[in-house]
């Protein structure tokens, strides 16, 4: 039994790698592949891109001919779904004997919509055990039915099965399969490897899917891997890649379980003492009201942490609290950034603009708070309403969606039509955000170049620009210029 997993990206690397660093690895397919391989199945990966146009069809033909899959598994976020549905339509028409299944967050939150397209089944929730059951039934030649988490389509009839509880003990899963990404990821430069620390988030941010995902089924939604399991994965990676010393610990916020965090930091500090060259890592922190973050940041620093990501999202307290449901003050944010910088941590700040009810004055507040904080780097995007989230419902209820065509690169354009701010104003502020945050403080040419590149995203010639920018020589030059 052979299984082909398909992933899509908006990136192309002319050196032959679609994804330009290990951080672009998608955990969903990685865990599915490892789990299926541990049960004796052959798994391969195909990465597609809208930028390749009709070449995607020849890639599908090539990989199906080479790998002879019995199952093709797709995933897609909302903005990629139209493209993936198109690829599935082609595959289903050409290879009717192959079983086509879709999973991921968009499918989980919108099964009634996606089941209408060219899929034999849709997976709602975690996919490891449902996909294994499906593969087992196909291998044994049995009827495909009664698989929890799957909506199964046969002869126009949809069998809607119940969902199983979330996997509570994440340690039962094998380490994610990184090998299937070797063909697609450029691992030649010193970028961190991603390690997933847990699944789920307890917060209720209106733009995020977590609040909707936790309602999909029963069981504990916020789960953490054991410290021992995490350390063992790091050891496993180092045994395969002895020079690898940089990691990023992926988790919605590392602060949710302080006892676990302190244990993790203690064990990482002990582990580093056994290494000639210690590991370093970054992670994500959320500001929590009435929570003293300083002792945890001290422990993270001692354990090898060198950078933290913090989601400011909006510098307008009105927008952040009333619209996004992120209830902390600008003072708390600034104090957190200040202390992190004081103890030597790099700080990356996430921002969103183009939010419902947001005004130019609100965007200026976001720029100003970033100017005061002066983080190491800002990562700014234009709000995209994901179907299934509270803020998507708000946009529907208030008739905010625009009918005009937008560019295809997610979170670089606004899909909303709002009376208090124009799309042109949103895009302009997105393009010049970093320049305005750092002007007069850091190199203007660096941020002017960033603005020029951002202004080209989504244009008809962006496909060719992206290929040029993906060249190792050009990318190296830009990296040196921007450093």
Residue pairs with C-beta under 8 A, 6 or more apart in sequence:
1 41
1 42
1 70
1 71
1 135
1 138
1 139
2 41
2 42
2 43
2 44
2 67
2 68
2 69
2 70
2 71
3 36
3 41
3 42
3 43
3 44
3 69
3 70
3 71
3 72
3 73
3 131
3 135
4 43
4 44
4 45
4 46
4 63
4 64
4 67
4 69
4 71
4 72
4 73
5 29
5 32
5 33
5 43
5 44
5 45
5 46
5 72
5 73
5 74
5 75
5 180
6 45
6 46
6 47
6 48
6 72
6 73
6 74
6 75
6 84
6 87
7 26
7 29
7 45
7 46
7 47
7 48
7 75
8 47
8 48
8 49
8 50
8 76
8 80
8 83
8 84
8 87
9 18
9 19
9 24
9 47
9 48
9 49
10 49
10 50
10 51
10 408
10 409
10 410
10 466
11 18
11 19
11 20
11 24
11 49
11 466
11 470
12 18
12 49
12 51
12 52
12 463
12 466
12 467
12 470
13 19
13 20
13 186
13 470
13 471
14 467
14 468
14 470
14 471
15 186
15 470
15 471
15 472
17 184
17 185
17 186
18 47
18 49
18 184
18 185
19 25
19 47
19 181
19 184
19 185
19 186
20 185
20 186
20 470
20 475
21 185
21 186
21 187
21 189
21 191
22 178
22 181
22 185
22 187
22 191
22 192
22 193
22 194
23 191
23 192
23 194
23 248
24 185
25 176
25 178
25 181
25 185
25 194
26 75
27 176
27 194
27 196
27 250
28 75
28 103
28 104
28 127
29 45
29 73
29 75
29 180
30 176
30 177
30 178
30 180
30 181
31 128
31 173
31 176
31 177
31 196
32 43
32 73
32 127
32 128
32 131
33 43
33 45
33 176
33 177
33 180
34 173
34 174
34 175
34 176
34 177
35 128
35 131
35 132
35 173
35 174
36 43
36 131
36 132
36 135
37 43
37 174
37 177
38 174
39 132
39 135
41 135
42 67
43 177
43 180
44 63
44 66
44 67
44 69
44 180
45 180
45 181
45 183
45 184
46 59
46 60
46 63
47 184
48 56
48 59
48 60
48 83
48 87
49 56
50 56
50 83
50 408
51 463
51 466
51 467
52 59
56 87
57 90
60 87
60 90
60 91
60 94
61 94
64 72
64 91
64 95
64 98
69 98
70 98
70 99
70 135
70 138
70 139
71 98
71 99
71 100
71 101
71 131
71 134
71 135
71 138
72 88
72 91
72 95
72 98
72 99
72 100
72 101
73 101
73 102
73 103
73 127
73 131
74 84
74 87
74 88
74 100
74 101
74 102
74 103
74 104
74 119
75 84
75 102
75 103
75 104
75 107
76 83
76 84
76 85
76 102
76 104
76 106
76 107
77 104
77 105
77 106
77 386
77 410
78 106
78 384
78 386
78 387
79 384
79 408
79 410
79 411
80 410
81 106
81 114
84 102
85 114
85 117
85 118
88 100
88 102
88 117
88 118
88 119
89 117
89 118
91 98
91 100
91 118
92 98
92 100
92 118
92 119
93 118
99 120
99 121
99 134
99 138
99 144
100 118
100 119
100 120
100 121
101 119
101 120
101 121
101 122
101 123
101 131
101 134
101 150
102 114
102 117
102 119
102 121
102 122
102 123
103 122
103 123
103 127
103 131
105 209
105 213
105 386
105 388
106 114
106 386
106 387
106 388
107 114
107 122
107 123
107 124
108 123
108 124
108 125
108 213
108 216
109 209
109 212
109 213
109 216
109 386
109 387
109 388
110 387
110 388
111 122
111 124
111 151
114 122
115 122
115 151
115 153
115 158
119 153
120 144
120 152
120 153
120 154
121 134
121 144
121 147
121 150
121 151
121 152
121 153
122 150
122 151
123 130
123 131
123 149
123 150
124 149
124 150
124 151
124 163
124 216
124 217
125 149
125 163
125 164
125 166
125 213
125 216
125 217
126 149
126 166
126 167
127 149
128 167
128 173
129 148
129 149
129 164
129 167
130 147
130 148
130 149
130 150
130 164
133 147
134 144
134 147
134 150
137 143
137 144
137 147
138 144
144 152
144 154
145 152
145 159
146 159
146 161
147 161
148 161
148 162
148 163
148 164
149 161
149 163
149 164
149 217
150 159
150 161
151 158
151 159
151 160
151 161
152 158
152 159
152 161
153 159
163 216
163 217
163 218
164 217
165 217
165 218
165 219
165 220
166 199
166 200
166 217
166 218
166 219
166 220
166 221
166 223
167 173
167 199
167 223
168 219
168 220
168 223
170 198
170 199
170 223
170 224
170 225
170 229
171 225
171 226
171 229
175 232
175 233
175 236
176 196
178 193
178 237
186 472
188 472
190 246
191 246
192 246
192 247
192 248
192 281
192 282
193 237
193 241
193 244
193 246
193 247
193 248
194 247
194 248
194 250
195 230
195 233
195 234
195 237
195 247
195 248
195 249
195 250
196 225
196 250
196 251
197 224
197 225
197 230
197 249
197 250
197 251
197 254
197 264
197 283
198 222
198 223
198 224
198 225
198 251
199 221
199 222
199 223
200 210
200 213
200 214
200 220
200 221
200 222
200 223
200 252
201 208
201 210
201 222
201 252
201 253
201 256
202 221
202 222
202 256
203 210
203 211
203 252
203 253
203 286
203 325
203 326
204 211
204 325
205 211
205 324
205 325
205 326
206 323
206 324
206 325
206 389
206 390
206 391
206 394
207 313
207 324
207 352
207 355
207 383
207 385
207 386
207 389
207 390
207 391
208 386
208 389
209 386
209 388
209 389
210 221
210 252
211 389
211 390
212 388
212 389
212 390
213 221
214 221
222 256
224 257
224 260
227 260
227 263
227 264
227 267
228 267
230 264
231 267
231 268
231 271
234 247
234 271
234 279
235 271
237 244
237 247
238 244
238 245
238 279
245 277
245 278
245 279
245 280
246 279
246 280
246 281
247 279
247 280
247 281
247 282
248 281
248 282
248 283
249 281
249 282
249 283
249 284
250 283
250 284
251 283
251 284
252 284
252 286
253 284
253 285
253 286
253 288
254 261
254 283
254 284
254 285
254 296
254 300
255 261
255 285
255 286
255 288
255 291
255 293
255 296
258 296
261 296
261 299
261 300
262 296
262 299
264 303
265 296
265 299
265 300
265 302
265 303
266 299
266 303
268 279
268 281
268 303
268 304
269 302
269 303
269 304
271 279
272 278
272 279
272 303
272 304
278 304
279 304
280 304
280 305
280 306
281 303
281 304
281 305
281 306
282 305
282 306
282 307
282 308
282 309
282 346
282 348
283 300
283 305
283 308
283 309
284 308
284 309
284 310
284 311
285 293
285 297
285 308
285 309
285 310
285 336
286 310
286 311
287 293
287 310
287 328
287 332
287 333
287 336
288 328
289 327
289 328
289 332
293 336
293 339
294 339
297 305
297 308
297 339
297 340
297 343
297 345
298 343
300 308
300 345
301 343
301 344
301 345
305 345
306 344
306 345
306 346
307 345
307 346
307 347
307 348
307 376
308 340
308 345
308 346
308 347
308 348
309 348
309 349
309 350
309 379
310 333
310 336
310 337
310 340
310 347
310 348
310 349
310 350
310 375
311 326
311 349
311 350
312 320
312 333
312 349
312 350
312 351
312 366
312 369
312 370
312 373
313 320
313 324
313 326
313 350
313 351
313 352
314 320
314 323
314 324
314 351
314 352
314 353
314 355
314 358
314 362
314 365
314 366
315 330
315 351
315 362
315 365
315 366
315 367
315 368
315 369
315 370
316 358
316 361
316 362
316 365
316 366
317 329
317 330
318 362
319 355
319 357
319 358
319 362
320 326
320 328
321 327
322 357
323 355
323 356
323 357
323 358
323 391
324 355
324 391
325 390
330 369
333 369
333 373
334 369
334 372
334 373
337 347
337 349
337 373
337 375
338 373
340 347
341 347
346 376
346 377
347 373
347 375
347 376
348 375
348 376
348 377
348 378
348 379
349 370
349 373
349 375
349 377
349 378
349 379
350 378
350 379
350 380
350 381
351 366
351 370
351 378
351 379
351 380
351 381
351 433
352 380
352 381
352 382
352 383
353 363
353 366
353 380
353 381
353 382
353 383
353 426
353 429
353 430
353 433
354 382
354 383
354 414
354 416
354 421
354 426
354 430
355 362
355 383
356 383
356 391
356 394
356 395
356 398
356 400
356 416
356 418
357 418
357 420
358 418
358 420
358 421
359 420
359 421
360 421
360 425
360 429
363 421
363 429
367 429
367 433
367 436
367 437
370 378
370 437
371 436
371 437
371 438
371 441
374 437
374 438
374 441
378 433
378 434
378 437
380 430
380 433
380 434
381 411
381 412
381 430
382 411
382 412
382 413
382 414
382 426
382 427
382 430
383 391
383 411
383 414
383 416
384 410
384 411
384 415
385 391
385 392
385 395
385 401
385 415
385 416
386 392
394 400
395 401
395 416
400 416
400 417
400 418
401 415
401 416
401 417
402 414
402 415
402 416
402 417
402 423
403 417
404 417
406 413
406 414
406 415
406 458
407 413
407 457
407 458
407 459
407 462
408 458
409 457
409 458
409 462
412 430
412 454
412 457
412 458
413 423
413 427
413 458
414 423
414 426
414 427
416 423
417 423
429 436
430 454
431 451
431 454
431 455
432 451
434 447
434 450
434 451
435 444
435 447
435 448
435 450
435 451
438 447
439 447
446 481
446 482
449 478
449 481
449 482
450 482
453 469
456 462
456 465
459 465
468 474
469 475
469 478
